[in-house]
Amino acid sequence: MNNSPVMENLPESARHFGLIPGQGGQEKSDTGTWLRYFFVEYNPLYFVSAFCMLYGIFLIDRNLSAVTMSSGPMASVALLLVLQLYEISLLAAAIFLAHRLGAIRPAAMLCLLECVLLFDCTFRLEGLALQSWFGAVIDVLWLLMLALKLRMMAIAMRLDFKAYHYVAVLLAAASIPVLIALLSSADSNTAIVLHVAAWLGSLMVLALELRRPALKSGWSKNGEQARLADTCIKAAFRILIGFYFYHIWAFLFFVADPHVRAAAMVGQFSAYFLLCTITRESVRDIWKFAILMLASCLLTPAILMYAMLLLSLILALQAGYRLNGNLAVGASLMMFAATYLKGWNGDGAALPDFPIWYSWNCVLLVTCLAMIIYRTRNLLAITLLSCAALFMLYRYGGALLPYKETGKGIVVIVLAFTILLTGLWVNMRFRIGTGPDEAS
């Protein structure tokens, strides 16, 4: 910690991360002491300041309709720049409080307050996302500012942010204007974009919360302080996740058509099922939530192909992690079904014709099943491949047989030797350790 003269004049509790005043052997603090402590450690003026900033932007934005169309976008950009300046001021104040005054709790409060503003809770991005190249330039500049603000937050709270953290937050932030632009486009399928947005949100939860590397604050000097710091870090991530969905749900409830809203709201459950498919430990739970995710997509059939592709990847990763052949078979079948449904969007359209046996997706499925059998001897893969072989033999075998009886006799003789060798292999494979006495 900082051992400056200012720090020495602070009460012991103010030097620690997130502790209330320590009493020790002193008498009970009076009301004045507690009020002073409240305004020092829980300074409500910061929240009043943020409220004034947001309310001021709201009042100006509500009257932007009186501005001419030519200057309307520039007025929105000006409001966004004012908000960015305010956010930079918040973080500069947090750095000053933490590094110069040793006031860690107010600095942490300012950083959490900044998390509320970081993903643009004023909806400036929604208006600028429709401004073609001009909006794209503003979005890029906003992302650069966001990276700067993340760095300032890390400095204020002495967080050892890795490249992973910057990439995860910036990708989540970049997806917001992209999704808004897609949702606002007349050519895009709104229900599909809302589903994809919900899935991206669940992956953001995974990246920022459930699978995040442990972050530690340099201000934490003991186990209790480290625990409180970790709680604040988790709260910051959850605030960011919440404001990602804040943009999606705002479009869903206030802009989307009613017939789209129902299917898209089910898509939010689909995102939860996706998250459970990734994080659950039990293989039975993985299968259960994968099926629930597919079922939740039935209201929007056009999304089934994308859901199957995503589940194929997740099941393949789970199979590799757990060395589970059944999950690998499931991943292969999901991939095959996704390629089969390519181009189908429901709406009363007939299902595509089943691919012919030598098509690329059938060959890929057979190759995957063969590799699974080679690596794991999986019974499900063996059964599926055997059934496919028997069907192919029944369907096309007659055309391969010779027409003359001499030729048929030769085929039967070859088959006899083949069956004999197969029988010997079965005995060698499964009874090779059985002795003469045990065989009886």
Beta strands, then each sheet from edge to edge (+ up, - down):
end
